[in-house]
Amino acid sequence: MFAIASLIISSAGLFGLVLFSVRKRYKGIGIRRVLGCGHYGIARPVLGETILPLLISPLPAMPLAYYA
């Protein structure tokens, strides 16, 4: 039960992080759309900013979980 609750809370946090990133780049996304950029060209900067912390965050957590 605790694992499900923690997954829901972390998913909500990730959603908030992506939403904040999109809102911050709202004007730039509109300009890219007008200039004819494809979906990948629009999503790449936002996903690049989000996926990097997701890939790095397990690195310090793995040894802590192993030795705990």
Disulfide bonds with the S-S distance in Angstrom:
none
